[in-house]
Amino acid sequence: MSDPVYTVVKASARKGRLLTREQFLELSYSKDLKEFANKIRERLPNLESPAISSKALEGALYSAYLAEVNEFIKTSDKLAKAFGFFKREVTDAEKAEILKSTLAEDLPDKQKEDLLLRLKAEGFGREVEMSSSIFMRHRIPGLIDVVFAKQRILDLFEDVGKLGREARSGLIDFMKTKVDYFNSITIIRGIKNWVPPGVISELLIYKLGSIPGEKLNEAAKQGDVEKAAAFLLSVLSSKGTGARDIEKMYEEKLSKNAERAYYRNYSNLAAVFSYLELKLRETKNLIRLANIIERGMDPKRSVQEFIY
């Protein structure tokens, strides 16, 4: 069995073990985090948590997810770089924080240079160059997170493009949704944090998503979060009126796109990408659920509003 075929079989076998909405609701009725942790350990026997807190569980759940992605990476050298996208969805935040500190703090030139060279050696050269440029001009550390997210998606397009026409066609809707989600959230958060429209536009990804560039720029100029959200939702012909509706819509759409890509491409690599995306959705929902239980929120209502 060739490596790619083995990888597809592995993903197919695990797809059926993903949690259903009913199972999330059942988990939400855990009386406390200890009971919740014990229940999910039945599904994730390798899950380790040094202490019962939502933060500790978050770290343990992400570690378990990264370990699973690594399993898939090891099955095929050809696919390793593309699968690395899913690792970066979790680990880029840490790299962005290192770069923020390096650029924002008053460090000796040699120390700063060494830190930047280390990030470049790890494969983040484009992130370092773009972040350095935009930070020098605008002095807004939060934009570095956006740079990492943008480059991660651009790299995904580049890496999937090298896998052949069949893989690209199976994943195009999924990748376009990633672009639209990134652009919409960048606009909403940029306006919320008083980032100038021109700077927001500089960070957007054009042509690869479904929202025309002129509409993206118009949304960035709205000057109000809810107005921008309503404008984007109207462009997308989607229900809802506010920023919360934007985020929920994309989270649900990504899951649906991944499901469609999986079943339409059961026998090729799109099925693997779809499984890893769905597994990441599950991991994030378990983390949300841990926070819901820790805060003593109403289980049924919380699952309806925050799990998607």
Buried (B, 14 or more C-beta within 10 A) or exposed (E): EEEBBEBBBBBBEBBEEEBEEEEBBBBBEBEEBEEBBEBBBEBBEEBEBEEBBBEBBBBBBBBBBBEBBEEBBEBBEBBBBBBBBBBBBBBBEEBBBBBBBBBEEEBEEEEBEEBBEEBBEEEBBBBBBBBBEBBEEBEBBEBBBBBBBBBBBBBBBEBBEEBEEEBBBBBBBBBBBBBBBBBBBBBBBBBEEEBBBEBBBBBBBBEBBEBEBEBBBBBBBBEEBBBBBBBBBEBBEEEBEBBEBBBBBBBEBBBEBBBBBBEBBBEBBBBBBBBBBBBBBBBBBBBBBBBBBBEEBEBEEBBEBBBB
